Amino acid sequence: MKVERWPRRPPQRWLLLRPQPWSWSRLEQGRLLASGLGRPPQEPGVKVALILPGSLCSHFQLPAPPGLKREEWPLLLEDRLLQAAEELACGCVSRDGGQLALVSVAQARLDDWLQTCAEWQLGVERCWAEFQLLPTTAPGSAWCWRRSGDLSLFKGCTAEGRQHWLAWPAVLGEGLPSAWGDMALQVIDGDWPVQWAELDRLPSLFEQRRARRLKLALAPGQWQVAAACLLLAAIWGGLWLNQQWRQAALYQAQVAAAVGPVSTPRQAAQLLKRQRQAEDERQLRLRQLDALQTQLAGWLSAQAGWRLSAAQFDGQRWTLRLHGPATTGPWQTLASEAGVTVSVAEADDGVSLVFDLGAAS
């Protein structure tokens, strides 16, 4: 019996982009083919990965509560980083034995880096931290990557299997934290590693959502049906746009009739708001006037010696002339009950009252 083997996938070629400052490297099967600074040259067929600088990201290994969702990962780091969850982008390096290894970076920085890649027309498929580029370490050993004269990156695993990452500036000297004292260090130098992790199997920290392309396979006769559907959709869209345009013209005419010609929708909204407020105030004054008329009519009917000789209302002030045996009366009480103010002046054989309905509103 002949055993058929699946054809092996060709090795992937990778273009690694690292910001601040921008540098790049091109790899194939773990071999560094080329590297440089600034914008990389265009090359078809390569997969692009954004590399987070080790000095600008943080690594944590925390207990993972059951059912924890991806969008809830930043909540675990708020107290440790003193940053709001929405300001952080969190990715998962590994999940093992109830422990969650997270990498966090400022969301604003990540957005800026991805924007630069988009401007260079480079579609980012993976996102890794610099530490992930180094091979996996055995328990009790560590890598020391002297990336530059100012910075070294350490990646190690304790005898208990706990992972540690450390970005160590040269200005701090050679006195590493105590956790690194029991690990056997392997030192490498250079802008990029000389030994690499298996990039094809390396999980991405962040999901890069890409639009899925749909391929339509239609029989020759079905293309006519599809073309007819597209034509009907275009006709319907044109009719809908025409209806919306006519409706907008009708609304503009109604607004112009209500408040006069306007140049912008905001100006029309402001004028309509003022008009509505003015109408509300007018209705309030009419209600106050009606209450005053009712109270005054009741009082006059009970006072045989008093009569109303003149009344005038200008929209805000109600002016009355009363004739009676005295100049005093319950004028302030009437005004208070209606929620308005009143001014009293003596007149021939009576009194002149001016109820101001606008002062109270």
SVG drawing of the C-alpha trace seen along z (x, -y; Angstrom):
<svg xmlns="http://www.w3.org/2000/svg" viewBox="-72 -112 100 114">
<polyline fill="none" stroke="black" stroke-width="0.4" points="0.0,0.0 1.4,-3.3 1.3,-6.0 0.5,-9.5 1.9,-12.4 0.5,-15.8 2.7,-18.3 4.6,-20.5 3.8,-24.1 6.6,-26.3 8.5,-28.2 7.1,-31.7 9.1,-34.8 8.7,-37.4 9.2,-41.2 9.6,-42.4 8.9,-46.1 10.1,-47.6 9.3,-51.3 11.1,-54.0 13.2,-54.3 11.8,-52.3 13.9,-49.4 13.2,-46.2 14.5,-42.8 13.5,-40.1 13.7,-36.4 13.2,-33.0 13.5,-29.8 15.1,-31.5 17.8,-33.1 18.2,-36.9 18.3,-37.9 18.4,-41.6 17.8,-44.5 17.8,-48.2 16.4,-51.5 13.3,-53.5 10.7,-52.4 11.4,-48.9 11.5,-48.1 8.3,-46.6 8.5,-42.9 5.5,-40.8 4.8,-37.5 6.1,-38.4 4.1,-38.3 4.4,-41.5 4.7,-41.5 4.8,-44.5 7.4,-44.1 6.7,-45.9 10.0,-47.4 10.8,-45.6 11.3,-48.8 7.8,-50.0 5.8,-47.0 5.1,-45.2 4.9,-41.5 2.8,-39.9 2.1,-36.3 -1.2,-36.2 -3.8,-33.8 -6.6,-33.6 -10.1,-33.6 -12.4,-31.1 -14.4,-32.6 -12.2,-35.7 -12.8,-37.3 -10.2,-39.0 -11.7,-42.5 -11.5,-42.0 -7.7,-41.4 -6.8,-45.1 -8.9,-45.1 -6.3,-42.7 -3.6,-45.3 -5.3,-48.6 -3.9,-48.5 -0.4,-47.4 0.1,-50.0 -2.1,-52.8 -3.8,-53.3 -7.4,-53.1 -8.3,-49.8 -9.3,-51.7 -5.8,-53.2 -4.2,-49.7 -3.9,-47.1 -3.4,-43.6 -2.3,-40.5 -1.8,-36.9 1.6,-35.2 0.5,-31.9 -2.1,-30.3 -0.9,-27.4 -1.9,-25.8 -4.4,-28.5 -1.8,-31.2 -2.2,-33.9 0.9,-35.6 0.0,-39.0 1.8,-41.8 0.5,-45.3 1.3,-48.4 -0.3,-51.9 -3.2,-51.8 -2.4,-55.2 1.2,-54.1 -0.1,-50.9 -2.6,-52.8 0.1,-55.2 2.4,-52.3 -0.3,-50.5 -1.3,-53.8 2.3,-54.2 2.3,-50.6 -1.0,-51.4 0.5,-54.5 3.4,-52.4 0.8,-50.0 2.0,-47.2 -0.8,-44.9 0.2,-43.8 -0.7,-40.1 1.0,-39.4 2.1,-41.5 4.8,-40.3 6.9,-41.7 10.7,-41.7 11.1,-39.1 9.0,-36.6 11.6,-36.6 14.0,-34.8 13.8,-31.0 12.1,-29.3 14.4,-28.9 14.7,-25.7 14.0,-26.0 16.9,-27.6 18.3,-29.3 17.9,-32.7 18.8,-34.8 20.6,-38.1 20.1,-40.0 22.4,-43.0 20.4,-44.8 22.4,-48.1 25.0,-49.8 22.1,-51.3 19.7,-48.4 19.7,-44.7 16.7,-42.4 16.5,-39.4 14.2,-36.4 14.4,-33.6 12.6,-30.7 13.1,-29.9 13.6,-26.4 9.9,-26.4 8.9,-27.2 8.0,-30.8 8.7,-33.1 10.5,-36.4 11.1,-39.3 13.4,-42.3 14.4,-45.4 17.6,-46.5 19.1,-50.0 22.9,-50.1 22.9,-53.1 21.6,-50.8 24.9,-48.8 25.3,-45.0 23.4,-44.4 20.4,-42.5 17.4,-41.7 17.8,-38.6 15.5,-36.5 18.1,-36.3 21.0,-35.3 20.2,-31.5 19.7,-31.4 22.4,-30.4 22.7,-33.3 23.3,-32.9 24.4,-36.2 23.8,-37.4 24.6,-40.7 23.2,-42.7 20.2,-44.7 18.4,-41.5 18.8,-38.0 21.1,-35.4 18.8,-32.6 15.1,-32.9 11.9,-31.4 9.7,-29.5 7.9,-32.5 5.3,-30.5 4.0,-29.0 4.3,-32.1 0.8,-33.4 0.0,-37.0 -0.6,-39.3 -3.5,-41.1 -6.0,-40.0 -5.7,-41.9 -9.1,-41.9 -9.0,-41.7 -11.9,-41.9 -12.8,-38.6 -12.9,-38.4 -15.9,-36.6 -15.5,-34.8 -18.6,-34.3 -18.8,-31.4 -21.8,-32.0 -22.9,-30.0 -23.1,-32.0 -26.9,-32.4 -26.8,-33.6 -24.8,-36.6 -27.8,-38.1 -29.9,-37.6 -27.2,-39.3 -26.9,-42.2 -30.7,-42.7 -30.6,-42.7 -27.8,-45.3 -29.8,-47.4 -32.9,-47.2 -30.8,-48.1 -29.4,-51.1 -32.8,-52.3 -34.2,-51.9 -31.3,-53.8 -31.8,-56.6 -35.5,-56.8 -34.7,-56.8 -32.1,-59.6 -34.6,-61.6 -37.2,-61.2 -34.8,-62.2 -33.8,-65.3 -37.5,-66.3 -38.2,-65.7 -35.1,-67.8 -36.4,-70.6 -39.8,-70.4 -38.3,-70.6 -36.2,-73.6 -39.3,-75.4 -41.2,-74.7 -38.3,-76.0 -38.0,-79.1 -41.8,-79.7 -41.5,-79.4 -38.3,-81.4 -37.3,-83.0 -34.4,-82.2 -31.4,-80.5 -28.0,-79.4 -27.2,-76.4 -29.1,-73.7 -27.5,-74.8 -28.9,-78.3 -32.3,-76.9 -32.2,-74.8 -31.3,-77.8 -34.0,-80.0 -36.6,-77.2 -35.5,-76.8 -35.9,-80.5 -39.3,-80.5 -40.4,-77.6 -39.1,-79.2 -40.9,-82.5 -44.2,-80.5 -43.8,-78.7 -43.3,-82.0 -46.4,-83.5 -48.5,-80.5 -47.3,-80.9 -48.2,-84.6 -51.7,-83.8 -52.2,-81.3 -51.1,-83.8 -53.4,-86.5 -56.3,-84.1 -55.6,-83.4 -55.4,-87.1 -58.6,-87.8 -60.5,-85.1 -59.2,-86.3 -59.9,-90.0 -63.4,-89.2 -64.1,-87.3 -62.8,-90.1 -64.7,-92.8 -68.0,-90.9 -67.6,-90.8 -66.8,-94.6 -69.8,-96.7 -67.9,-100.0 -65.2,-98.9 -65.5,-98.9 -63.1,-98.4 -62.8,-101.4 -59.9,-100.4 -57.7,-97.4 -54.9,-96.9 -52.5,-94.0 -49.4,-94.5 -48.2,-90.8 -46.2,-91.2 -47.9,-93.9 -51.6,-94.0 -52.5,-97.6 -55.8,-98.2 -57.6,-101.3 -59.9,-100.7 -62.3,-103.1 -63.3,-102.6 -63.6,-104.0 -59.9,-103.5 -56.5,-103.0 -55.6,-99.8 -56.5,-96.3 -55.2,-92.8 -53.1,-93.6 -49.9,-91.9 -51.8,-88.8 -53.3,-88.5 -49.9,-89.0 -48.2,-86.4 -50.9,-83.8 -50.5,-84.2 -46.6,-84.2 -46.2,-87.8 -45.2,-91.2 -47.4,-94.3 -46.8,-98.0 -49.5,-100.3 -50.0,-104.0 -52.8,-106.3 -55.1,-107.7 -58.2,-110.0 -60.9,-108.3 -59.1,-105.0 -55.9,-103.2 -53.7,-102.2 -52.3,-98.6 -49.6,-97.2 -49.1,-93.4 -45.8,-92.5 -46.0,-88.9 -42.6,-88.9 -40.6,-89.8 -41.5,-86.5 -40.8,-84.3"/>
</svg>
